[in-house]
């Protein structure tokens, strides 16, 4: 999940890093602050460097607040990803000339980017990730390791359900014809008039569901027939009688 960013930052074990390992995670945070982020002065990093301390989680939470991280220490994967993005940004700022000589993107990539505007976004920007995650939580969309995938899911949801046309269509009341329940024979008696009426309503609803199911079955049959129907006939094989 973090391999590319760890590799870019020249972390010693980019492929085997496990943020769930408490000792490895704490050592990683110390390395990230000492080598890349450097938010604290050297003399103020003692609490983070005291890895065995039982108060380390408290100091780490304060560190997240000091660097304005939008996630809490309990959201470990999100926190690590955000801190890595911050470190990458600082790394670029410290080595602008080094990265300026990188080869420009190819023309094919330019065409692809123009086709999908989401590709032009800086997916490593911490503010971008925080905003996407906030939207995903608001719209109750499943989290994904790739924030661009989450953003596309948000876009699809908005296009399908939150456009003015979709909202107007959803808000339209479905009106049906009135039904006289007393004209429908229930077939049994519960001994209670209210229960009998409720049973009639349930039966009518069930019949409506069966009708919808039959309609879908008919549509499926028609679709299959349209695919397999090929009225090529060899009249030489036809015969009448036995």
LINTAJO-V577761 format. One record per run of one state. SS is the DSSP state (H for helix, E for strand, C for the rest). FROM is the first residue (numbers start at 1). LEN is the number of residues. If there is no record, write none. Layout:
ss={SS,SS}
from={FROM,FROM}
len={LEN,LEN}
//
This chain:
ss={C,H,C,H,C,H,C,H,C,H,C,H,C,H,C,H,C,H,C,H,C,H,C,H,C,H,C,H,C,H,C}
from={1,3,9,22,38,42,45,46,50,56,67,76,95,96,101,107,116,117,121,126,140,147,162,164,172,181,184,193,229,235,238}
len={2,6,13,16,4,3,1,4,6,11,9,19,1,5,6,9,1,4,5,14,7,15,2,8,9,3,9,36,6,3,5}
//
